[in-house]
């Protein structure tokens, strides 16, 4: 499928629903908001549905247009999934699959299962937001300051502030273009990466106190429970960045962070140099990127801990 096919479907559609993955991060929210604004520019009737998102991104343009649920009284002409590798992780999948005549996936995960009618996936891109630069320009959309803020929030988030692999010259060229538009890059960087909530600070102390090391110091493991989140007054997104604490320690190849949910424990995995954590996550029906991935472990804490550590050990040199 070419990008031309996708542009054709977007041009034909009148009603469109936008969705992204569960537990959305800055790339998911930023990409969704950028696409929402682009489609509104085109005069489309758009519903952006994200049932729950981190409030840290509420400063982004049009964040107040996010809906917690879509319409069931119509069949959307088009459903667009952004930054989601697998339909199982798509929030509102039934709405997207059952209530859309045509479906599109725009993504940058190498593990994308090509689940939509039309898929535009570039696993080399460091963020879905960066892929959207190409998509929006192909749609004839002039990337203005507001759209630029949303795209930049996505890029900064998924590149860890431009420090992860995959950041190339084109990324910085785009940032330079945004500076010329008047986008305050340092302000967005600070808001999405540096400013922490009190709950996040309290959870950080917990995960540091619980940090354990395995495989001769190559694996860092820690966790939080639903009780922890309740006691700290945590909101959606307050757990973001906790997995990075272990990965940033000297000698650690893989950092494992478990967060308890109603479905079990969500595992976030990060690697430093050579372990493909996406392959680890895929064992548990998860996925992601080579250096950052996740999955759900439907077990009690002792089992979840044992299973994920044992699997990671198999990937260590």
LINCOR-V887762 format. One record per run of one state. SS is the DSSP state (A for helix, B for strand, O for the rest). FROM is the first residue (numbers start at 1). TO is the last residue. If there is no record, write none. Layout:
<<SS | FROM | TO> <SS | FROM | TO>>
//
This chain:
<<O | 1 | 2> <A | 3 | 12> <O | 13 | 14> <B | 15 | 21> <O | 22 | 23> <B | 24 | 24> <O | 25 | 25> <A | 26 | 41> <O | 42 | 44> <B | 45 | 49> <O | 50 | 52> <B | 53 | 53> <O | 54 | 54> <A | 55 | 57> <O | 58 | 62> <A | 63 | 65> <O | 66 | 66> <B | 67 | 67> <O | 68 | 75> <B | 76 | 82> <O | 83 | 86> <A | 87 | 89> <B | 90 | 90> <O | 91 | 92> <A | 93 | 98> <O | 99 | 99> <B | 100 | 107> <O | 108 | 117> <B | 118 | 121> <O | 122 | 127> <A | 128 | 138> <O | 139 | 144> <A | 145 | 158> <O | 159 | 168> <A | 169 | 181> <O | 182 | 184> <A | 185 | 194> <O | 195 | 197> <A | 198 | 209> <O | 210 | 211> <B | 212 | 214> <O | 215 | 218> <B | 219 | 224> <O | 225 | 225> <A | 226 | 232> <O | 233 | 241> <A | 242 | 247> <O | 248 | 253> <B | 254 | 261> <O | 262 | 263> <B | 264 | 271> <O | 272 | 276> <A | 277 | 282> <O | 283 | 286> <B | 287 | 288> <O | 289 | 291> <B | 292 | 297> <O | 298 | 300> <A | 301 | 313> <O | 314 | 317>>
//
